[in-house]
Every structure is written in structure tokens, then in C-alpha cells.
Amino acid sequence: MKPILQQLAGRRAFSSGLPITAALVLLAAFAVKADTSYTGTGWVIGAPVPGIWCTNTLGQVGLRGNAHLVRVQCTDARVTGRRTVFVDGGAQADGSSLLYGAAYQEVGTWDATGTNFTPAGGMWETSYRGTMGADGSLQLHIVGYGWGGTIDGLRLDETLTRAAGATLDPAIPYNYTGMIKPAPLSTNLAL
């Protein structure tokens, strides 16, 4: 039979070691999974659904159901692809518009001419909010999740800006700055 002092020392050593081990595992997980920043450019390549401008009895104007396609080239191949953007919005008294909606982007590559797209697997599913200035400039905040391929479970947080000009003008690019974030840590604890 062990003396009581040895029994207590053994329990203390085990119980104090468990939190240290768990902390080391968490630190290792954070060290491996870091955010990755990227920049990119997008060009409107089509608007299969131009949308409907609606006016209510008070004269307020809204846009519903616009869909357009964007060729996206980024410094990170996981964000290069073909994006389909669905736009809803509301015009403001100062001429600007509040915009919001969803976008889906297939990950893939474009040929040298920018006309032929080859999907590589994976899809970003995003939502956005922002404003279009009276001059046609854009400022949007985009967030989303990846599924499939090399982006499965990753998160995206992006800012889109566009210079002033005509709406959906293919000559005026979208400029992207963003972060790819690792999948959220599991909340399950196994011993």
C-alpha cells in the first residue's frame, strides 16, 4: 500500500498534466491553421438576368433578381474561379444604393484569353452587403464558406471595391482583398 503522500502526488501530477496536454494540442492546431491573405481582380463577363427595378407607391426604388458572372483572378488559386453574383438592393435618396445578396464561386482556372474556364473542384458559398455610390463605385463586405475540393470547410472574409463608372461595365474591374481562414475548431472533447 502506498503512503497517502505518494497517492496525492500521483493524482496532482495527472490532473495538472491534462490541461497542459490539452493546451499544447490547441496551440499546435492554431500554429498549423493560419489565415492566408490574398488580393484579386474580377471582370464582369455576362449578365444572364438583368434584374427588375421596382418602384412602390412612395416612389422608393429597389432592384431584385439581377444575376451576373465574374471572372476572378487571385493571388491564391483557391479563390480564382468563376463567380455567379445575385444582387438585390434599394436606391437611397442621395443616389446611392444599398446592395445585398449571395454569390457562388467555382474554384478553377482560366485560359490565357480569359474566355475558357476549367473547374478544379470546390465551391465558395458567400453572402455580401454594401453600397454602390451614386457614381457607380462599389464597397462590399463578403463572407462565406468553402465546400468540396481543397477549400472544404474553409472560411472566406473579403472586401470588394470598384471605381466609379457604369454599372456592370466589364472594363472596370472589381478589386478584392481578403483572408482565407481555417475551418472552425471542433468543439468536441475526447479523452
Beta strands, then each sheet from edge to edge (+ up, - down):
strand 1: 36-49
strand 2: 52-55
strand 3: 61-74
strand 4: 81-91
strand 5: 97-110
strand 6: 117-132
strand 7: 138-147
strand 8: 155-162
strand 9: 174-181
sheet 1: 2+ 3- 1+ 9- 8+ 7- 6+ 5- 4+
end
